Amino acid sequence: MTTLHFTLRQLEIFAAVVRTGQVKRAAAALHLSQAAVSQALRELAEALDLTLFERDGRRIVPTAAARQLLRLAAAPMAEFDALPGRLRPSADNAELAGDIRIAASSTIARYILPSALAAVRREHPALDLAVISGNSSQAEAHVAALEADIGFIEGPPTRDDLHAAAWRTDTLQIIAPPDYPVAAVSPTDLAAHPWVAREPGSGTRAVFEQSLALAGLAAPQAHLVIDDSGAIVRAVAAGAGLACVSRLAAIQASANARVQCLDLPGLSLQRPLWCLSRAGHAHSPLIERFRATLDGAIGVDFDESDA
């Protein structure tokens, strides 16, 4: 298979010569010397093994092969011309296109992102989106390793090589099995009850334990550890014990009478959610536009007044 070696710049020079009909005029339009234009035409003709121009007095006339080349090159050249606008989308360029990799902690990936990402894709079908989920520590690691372009975690952020910006607000909710004697639960005797908890590294677990510590309470021992909030809800519904999950998860389960929600006086369980990027690496314009569009879509389904 023969490999052709020519450049986009040579095609641009060739197209300018065809448009102007003269090397001199093309050189002036491109701010090049006539020698540079002539050399580019010669190298392009040699690379393609074609005669591109024939001389007619002082004019040079494109051959049939040259006219075909110009027609075939028009679309690729237009694509290259459009690259800056696609790589730096602006308010005037509503279409978002490209691949975006998102790392998200499991509660965000399960309860906040799906419907919002579907809405973003409906509005921007040229976007290809991939979500990597895990706990907050794992999501941080994906962003730090450049395996994700943007991250969303339940926090708190723990890495110095990442920039974390407050994104939204969520609230944690303590849940119990449907027939559990919730009246017997008080902040001072949490250790007397069986607990289902997320694994170490989970943002939900970290925030719950920090909230207890701020209230002067010890974290109860986890008798069952599960690395998925949906599975925790199902375990609680089956009678495994108490748990602390995002209110987003609790509301869905309590609406079907699968679990009870209970509040402990004096215990604040609000938490910020965080948006992550690599420290020292500003989000590209595409990622910034994507985040703004995503926030607009989430606003329809995520009522922060409930958080």
LUMPAKOL-575026 format. One record per residue (C-alpha): residue number from 0; y, x, z. Coordinates in Angstrom, 3 decimals. Each point is the difference from the previous one (the first is absolute). Layout:
residues N
+-----+----------+----------+----------+
: num :       yy :       xx :       zz :
+-----+----------+----------+----------+
: NUM :        Y :        X :        Z :
...
+-----+----------+----------+----------+
***
This chain:
residues 307
+-----+----------+----------+----------+
: num :       yy :       xx :       zz :
+-----+----------+----------+----------+
:   0 :    0.000 :    0.000 :    0.000 :
:   1 :    3.371 :    1.427 :   -1.058 :
:   2 :    2.660 :    0.188 :    2.715 :
:   3 :    3.582 :   -0.539 :   -1.153 :
:   4 :    2.760 :    1.942 :    1.712 :
:   5 :    3.460 :   -1.485 :   -0.318 :
:   6 :    2.595 :   -1.275 :    2.430 :
:   7 :    1.940 :   -3.160 :    0.607 :
:   8 :    3.178 :    1.996 :   -0.534 :
:   9 :   -1.177 :    0.972 :   -3.484 :
:  10 :   -0.578 :   -3.672 :   -0.782 :
:  11 :    3.493 :   -0.851 :    1.279 :
:  12 :    1.531 :    2.690 :   -2.243 :
:  13 :   -2.063 :   -1.197 :   -2.955 :
:  14 :    1.153 :   -3.603 :    0.545 :
:  15 :    3.635 :    1.119 :    0.203 :
:  16 :   -0.288 :    1.853 :   -3.322 :
:  17 :   -1.519 :   -3.072 :   -1.639 :
:  18 :    2.828 :   -2.187 :    1.340 :
:  19 :    2.822 :    2.335 :   -1.018 :
:  20 :   -1.500 :    1.382 :   -3.210 :
:  21 :    1.237 :    3.513 :    0.823 :
:  22 :   -1.006 :    2.846 :    2.296 :
:  23 :    3.691 :    0.689 :    0.674 :
:  24 :    0.766 :   -3.546 :    1.126 :
:  25 :   -3.166 :   -0.197 :    2.112 :
:  26 :    0.864 :    3.293 :    1.665 :
:  27 :    3.495 :   -1.256 :    0.867 :
:  28 :   -1.377 :   -3.283 :    1.391 :
:  29 :   -2.542 :    1.815 :    2.145 :
:  30 :    2.352 :    2.849 :    1.016 :
:  31 :   -2.368 :    2.564 :   -1.493 :
:  32 :    0.423 :    2.784 :   -2.496 :
:  33 :   -1.083 :   -0.622 :   -3.576 :
:  34 :   -2.510 :    2.831 :    0.404 :
:  35 :   -1.593 :   -1.734 :    2.984 :
:  36 :   -0.295 :   -3.267 :   -1.936 :
:  37 :   -1.524 :    1.735 :   -3.011 :
:  38 :   -2.490 :    1.847 :    2.201 :
:  39 :   -1.058 :   -3.241 :    1.728 :
:  40 :   -0.586 :   -1.687 :   -3.370 :
:  41 :   -1.992 :    2.975 :   -1.235 :
:  42 :   -2.195 :    0.122 :    3.126 :
:  43 :   -0.616 :   -3.761 :   -0.138 :
:  44 :   -0.966 :    0.147 :   -3.686 :
:  45 :   -2.366 :    2.911 :    0.683 :
:  46 :   -1.582 :   -1.749 :    2.995 :
:  47 :   -0.648 :   -3.142 :   -2.068 :
:  48 :   -0.759 :    1.918 :   -3.222 :
:  49 :    2.387 :   -2.276 :   -1.876 :
:  50 :    3.009 :    0.306 :   -2.266 :
:  51 :    2.669 :   -2.016 :    1.791 :
:  52 :    3.075 :    0.424 :   -2.238 :
:  53 :    0.812 :    0.702 :   -3.614 :
:  54 :    3.372 :    1.320 :   -1.123 :
:  55 :    2.185 :   -2.036 :   -2.356 :
:  56 :    3.076 :    2.098 :   -0.613 :
:  57 :    1.726 :    0.330 :    3.349 :
:  58 :   -1.973 :   -2.826 :    1.504 :
:  59 :   -3.462 :    0.107 :    1.475 :
:  60 :   -2.153 :   -3.049 :   -0.590 :
:  61 :   -2.891 :   -0.972 :    2.279 :
:  62 :   -3.384 :   -0.126 :   -1.701 :
:  63 :   -2.333 :   -2.975 :    0.209 :
:  64 :   -1.890 :    1.852 :    2.743 :
:  65 :    3.253 :    0.520 :    1.912 :
:  66 :    0.878 :   -3.690 :   -0.235 :
:  67 :   -3.470 :   -0.887 :    1.318 :
:  68 :    0.372 :    2.521 :    2.833 :
:  69 :    3.340 :   -1.514 :    1.017 :
:  70 :   -1.522 :   -3.468 :    0.046 :
:  71 :   -3.000 :    1.100 :    2.071 :
:  72 :    2.115 :    2.032 :    2.429 :
:  73 :    2.550 :   -2.741 :    0.643 :
:  74 :   -2.031 :   -1.815 :    2.670 :
:  75 :   -1.022 :    3.106 :    2.013 :
:  76 :    3.571 :    1.313 :   -0.111 :
:  77 :    1.314 :   -3.345 :    1.243 :
:  78 :   -2.520 :    0.108 :    2.839 :
:  79 :    1.228 :    3.438 :    1.022 :
:  80 :    3.613 :   -1.176 :   -0.165 :
:  81 :   -0.873 :   -2.861 :    2.344 :
:  82 :   -1.680 :    2.251 :    2.577 :
:  83 :    3.103 :    0.704 :    2.138 :
:  84 :    0.678 :   -3.698 :    0.472 :
:  85 :   -3.620 :   -0.706 :    0.872 :
:  86 :   -0.185 :    2.883 :    2.453 :
:  87 :    3.359 :   -0.933 :    1.537 :
:  88 :    0.053 :   -3.809 :   -0.057 :
:  89 :    3.360 :   -1.502 :    0.840 :
:  90 :    1.370 :   -3.411 :    0.741 :
:  91 :    0.546 :   -0.417 :   -3.737 :
:  92 :   -3.633 :    0.853 :   -0.723 :
:  93 :   -1.910 :   -2.799 :    1.695 :
:  94 :   -3.459 :    0.948 :   -1.222 :
:  95 :   -2.030 :    2.256 :    2.295 :
:  96 :   -2.831 :    1.933 :   -1.605 :
:  97 :   -2.373 :    2.727 :    1.093 :
:  98 :   -2.604 :    0.836 :    2.626 :
:  99 :    0.821 :   -0.318 :    3.703 :
: 100 :   -2.418 :    1.007 :    2.760 :
: 101 :    0.546 :   -1.676 :    3.378 :
: 102 :   -1.502 :    1.049 :    3.324 :
: 103 :    0.043 :   -2.695 :    2.668 :
: 104 :   -1.427 :   -0.477 :    3.452 :
: 105 :   -2.623 :   -2.719 :    0.038 :
: 106 :    2.024 :   -2.863 :    1.501 :
: 107 :    2.760 :    0.496 :   -2.573 :
: 108 :   -2.529 :    0.416 :   -2.813 :
: 109 :   -1.864 :   -3.154 :    1.024 :
: 110 :    2.721 :   -2.429 :    1.104 :
: 111 :    3.354 :    1.081 :   -1.480 :
: 112 :   -0.509 :    1.742 :   -3.332 :
: 113 :   -2.512 :   -2.048 :   -2.054 :
: 114 :    2.096 :   -3.067 :   -0.867 :
: 115 :    3.167 :    2.110 :   -0.345 :
: 116 :   -1.671 :    2.477 :   -2.364 :
: 117 :   -1.333 :   -2.893 :   -2.057 :
: 118 :    3.554 :   -1.354 :   -0.302 :
: 119 :    1.335 :    3.422 :   -1.010 :
: 120 :   -2.687 :    0.337 :   -2.673 :
: 121 :    0.804 :   -3.439 :   -1.406 :
: 122 :    3.631 :    1.052 :   -0.359 :
: 123 :   -0.814 :    3.500 :   -1.295 :
: 124 :   -3.313 :   -0.071 :   -1.888 :
: 125 :    0.449 :    3.606 :   -1.187 :
: 126 :   -0.474 :    1.244 :    3.576 :
: 127 :   -3.413 :    1.305 :    1.036 :
: 128 :   -0.344 :   -0.097 :    3.796 :
: 129 :   -2.693 :    1.553 :    2.192 :
: 130 :   -0.246 :   -0.505 :    3.777 :
: 131 :   -1.810 :    2.418 :    2.324 :
: 132 :   -0.563 :   -1.512 :    3.440 :
: 133 :   -1.042 :    1.459 :    3.333 :
: 134 :    1.557 :    0.436 :    3.402 :
: 135 :    3.555 :    1.290 :    0.433 :
: 136 :   -1.097 :    3.621 :    0.366 :
: 137 :   -2.025 :   -0.192 :   -3.195 :
: 138 :    2.879 :   -1.604 :   -1.893 :
: 139 :    2.307 :    2.794 :    1.186 :
: 140 :   -2.511 :    2.593 :   -1.194 :
: 141 :   -0.176 :   -1.576 :   -3.470 :
: 142 :    3.786 :    0.169 :   -0.391 :
: 143 :    0.174 :    3.554 :    1.359 :
: 144 :   -2.678 :    1.121 :   -2.479 :
: 145 :    1.893 :   -1.671 :   -2.891 :
: 146 :   -2.959 :   -2.312 :   -0.525 :
: 147 :    2.429 :   -2.914 :    0.375 :
: 148 :    3.567 :   -0.405 :   -1.260 :
: 149 :    1.081 :   -2.183 :    2.912 :
: 150 :   -1.532 :   -1.040 :    3.310 :
: 151 :    0.292 :   -2.881 :    2.454 :
: 152 :   -1.279 :    0.291 :    3.565 :
: 153 :    0.057 :   -1.871 :    3.287 :
: 154 :    0.979 :    3.223 :    1.723 :
: 155 :    1.256 :    1.746 :    1.833 :
: 156 :    0.311 :    2.861 :   -2.543 :
: 157 :   -1.511 :    3.252 :    1.223 :
: 158 :    0.488 :    2.621 :   -2.740 :
: 159 :    2.940 :    2.382 :   -0.396 :
: 160 :   -0.609 :    0.421 :   -3.747 :
: 161 :    0.760 :   -3.666 :   -0.701 :
: 162 :    3.199 :   -2.009 :   -0.041 :
: 163 :   -0.412 :   -3.373 :    1.721 :
: 164 :    2.531 :   -2.816 :   -0.406 :
: 165 :   -0.123 :   -3.267 :    1.910 :
: 166 :   -1.271 :   -2.612 :   -2.445 :
: 167 :   -0.658 :   -3.354 :    1.663 :
: 168 :   -0.846 :   -1.446 :    3.420 :
: 169 :   -3.370 :   -1.340 :    1.085 :
: 170 :   -1.278 :   -1.373 :    3.303 :
: 171 :   -3.364 :    0.595 :    1.612 :
: 172 :   -1.919 :   -2.899 :    1.514 :
: 173 :   -2.713 :   -0.045 :    2.629 :
: 174 :   -2.865 :   -2.262 :   -1.002 :
: 175 :   -3.029 :   -1.378 :    1.832 :
: 176 :   -3.171 :   -1.884 :   -0.953 :
: 177 :    0.476 :   -3.751 :   -0.452 :
: 178 :   -1.641 :   -0.888 :    3.345 :
: 179 :    1.311 :    2.949 :    2.029 :
: 180 :    1.669 :   -0.768 :    3.401 :
: 181 :    3.402 :    1.338 :   -1.051 :
: 182 :    1.677 :   -1.328 :    3.151 :
: 183 :   -1.843 :    2.709 :    1.935 :
: 184 :    1.553 :    2.826 :   -2.062 :
: 185 :    3.011 :    1.753 :    1.513 :
: 186 :    1.752 :    3.285 :   -0.867 :
: 187 :   -1.323 :    1.696 :    3.148 :
: 188 :   -3.707 :   -0.727 :   -0.533 :
: 189 :   -0.488 :    0.821 :   -3.678 :
: 190 :   -2.724 :    2.507 :    0.884 :
: 191 :   -2.086 :   -2.823 :    1.476 :
: 192 :   -0.513 :   -1.517 :   -3.454 :
: 193 :   -2.053 :    1.226 :   -2.959 :
: 194 :    2.146 :    1.368 :   -2.836 :
: 195 :   -0.436 :    0.547 :   -3.714 :
: 196 :    2.305 :    2.706 :   -1.380 :
: 197 :    0.885 :    1.952 :   -3.094 :
: 198 :   -1.053 :    3.638 :   -0.284 :
: 199 :    2.178 :    2.935 :    1.164 :
: 200 :    2.569 :    0.712 :   -2.723 :
: 201 :    0.658 :   -3.691 :   -0.545 :
: 202 :    3.649 :   -1.001 :    0.150 :
: 203 :   -0.896 :   -3.315 :    1.633 :
: 204 :   -1.883 :    1.732 :    2.789 :
: 205 :    2.754 :    2.587 :    0.527 :
: 206 :    2.752 :   -2.633 :    0.247 :
: 207 :   -2.063 :   -2.190 :    2.371 :
: 208 :   -0.716 :    2.925 :    2.337 :
: 209 :    3.651 :    1.148 :   -0.102 :
: 210 :    1.200 :   -3.518 :    0.824 :
: 211 :   -2.336 :   -0.122 :    2.991 :
: 212 :    1.179 :    3.421 :    1.175 :
: 213 :    3.662 :   -1.056 :   -0.217 :
: 214 :   -0.858 :   -2.994 :    2.179 :
: 215 :   -1.725 :    2.281 :    2.513 :
: 216 :   -3.462 :   -1.256 :   -0.916 :
: 217 :   -3.125 :    1.961 :   -0.816 :
: 218 :   -1.732 :   -0.610 :   -3.324 :
: 219 :   -3.318 :   -1.838 :    0.453 :
: 220 :   -3.196 :    1.682 :   -1.084 :
: 221 :   -1.223 :   -1.018 :   -3.432 :
: 222 :   -3.559 :   -1.331 :    0.198 :
: 223 :   -0.206 :   -0.455 :   -3.755 :
: 224 :    1.904 :    2.087 :   -2.562 :
: 225 :    0.369 :   -1.270 :   -3.577 :
: 226 :    2.132 :    1.593 :   -2.716 :
: 227 :    1.061 :   -3.240 :   -1.703 :
: 228 :    2.287 :   -2.688 :    1.392 :
: 229 :   -1.754 :   -2.818 :   -1.848 :
: 230 :   -3.335 :    1.079 :    1.456 :
: 231 :    1.575 :    0.142 :    3.470 :
: 232 :    1.169 :   -3.603 :   -0.359 :
: 233 :   -3.502 :   -1.056 :   -1.003 :
: 234 :   -1.499 :    1.886 :    2.967 :
: 235 :    2.415 :   -1.690 :    2.406 :
: 236 :   -0.749 :   -3.394 :   -1.533 :
: 237 :   -3.692 :    0.698 :    0.668 :
: 238 :    0.708 :    0.671 :    3.672 :
: 239 :    0.222 :    3.807 :    0.154 :
: 240 :    3.084 :   -0.003 :    2.236 :
: 241 :    3.778 :    0.325 :   -0.206 :
: 242 :    1.856 :    1.975 :   -2.657 :
: 243 :    3.506 :    0.845 :   -1.142 :
: 244 :    0.662 :   -0.438 :   -3.716 :
: 245 :    2.922 :   -0.684 :   -2.277 :
: 246 :    1.332 :   -3.529 :    0.388 :
: 247 :   -0.522 :   -0.354 :   -3.745 :
: 248 :   -3.745 :    0.263 :    0.602 :
: 249 :    0.065 :   -2.124 :    3.142 :
: 250 :    1.882 :   -2.903 :   -1.594 :
: 251 :   -2.569 :   -0.373 :   -2.759 :
: 252 :   -2.888 :   -0.021 :    2.461 :
: 253 :    1.610 :   -2.278 :    2.621 :
: 254 :    0.928 :   -2.545 :   -2.684 :
: 255 :   -3.734 :   -0.511 :   -0.529 :
: 256 :   -0.668 :   -0.147 :    3.782 :
: 257 :   -2.035 :    3.185 :   -0.247 :
: 258 :    1.983 :    1.800 :    2.740 :
: 259 :    2.569 :   -0.743 :    2.696 :
: 260 :    3.362 :    1.784 :    0.158 :
: 261 :    1.354 :    0.973 :    3.393 :
: 262 :    3.228 :    1.623 :    1.138 :
: 263 :    0.385 :    2.261 :    3.008 :
: 264 :    3.376 :   -0.279 :    1.787 :
: 265 :    2.070 :    3.167 :   -0.033 :
: 266 :   -1.987 :    1.633 :   -2.798 :
: 267 :    1.938 :    0.620 :   -3.204 :
: 268 :   -2.245 :    0.428 :   -3.027 :
: 269 :    2.538 :    0.228 :   -2.817 :
: 270 :   -0.373 :    3.028 :   -2.219 :
: 271 :    1.722 :    1.482 :   -3.038 :
: 272 :   -1.922 :    0.547 :   -3.182 :
: 273 :    0.820 :    3.234 :   -1.829 :
: 274 :    0.431 :    1.116 :   -3.601 :
: 275 :   -1.131 :    3.580 :   -0.659 :
: 276 :    0.869 :    2.695 :   -2.499 :
: 277 :   -0.440 :    3.751 :   -0.100 :
: 278 :    2.671 :    1.835 :    2.009 :
: 279 :    2.469 :    1.633 :   -2.355 :
: 280 :   -1.269 :   -2.034 :   -2.967 :
: 281 :    2.253 :   -2.952 :   -0.754 :
: 282 :   -1.668 :   -3.061 :   -1.469 :
: 283 :    0.294 :   -0.093 :   -3.781 :
: 284 :    2.158 :   -2.762 :   -1.496 :
: 285 :   -3.200 :   -1.793 :   -1.037 :
: 286 :   -1.312 :    0.019 :    3.590 :
: 287 :    3.385 :   -1.111 :    1.371 :
: 288 :    0.122 :   -2.916 :   -2.438 :
: 289 :   -3.605 :   -0.844 :    0.800 :
: 290 :    0.693 :   -0.073 :    3.735 :
: 291 :    3.053 :   -2.257 :   -0.471 :
: 292 :   -2.032 :   -2.351 :   -2.193 :
: 293 :   -2.870 :    0.030 :    2.490 :
: 294 :    2.348 :   -0.815 :    2.884 :
: 295 :    1.309 :   -2.983 :   -1.922 :
: 296 :   -3.528 :   -1.262 :   -0.613 :
: 297 :   -1.044 :    0.495 :    3.640 :
: 298 :    3.039 :   -1.942 :    1.169 :
: 299 :   -1.567 :   -3.179 :   -1.385 :
: 300 :   -3.196 :    0.285 :    2.038 :
: 301 :    0.849 :    2.137 :    3.027 :
: 302 :    2.208 :   -1.823 :    2.476 :
: 303 :    1.492 :    2.634 :    2.265 :
: 304 :    1.327 :   -2.685 :    2.315 :
: 305 :   -3.628 :   -0.511 :    1.045 :
: 306 :   -0.378 :    3.705 :    0.710 :
+-----+----------+----------+----------+
***
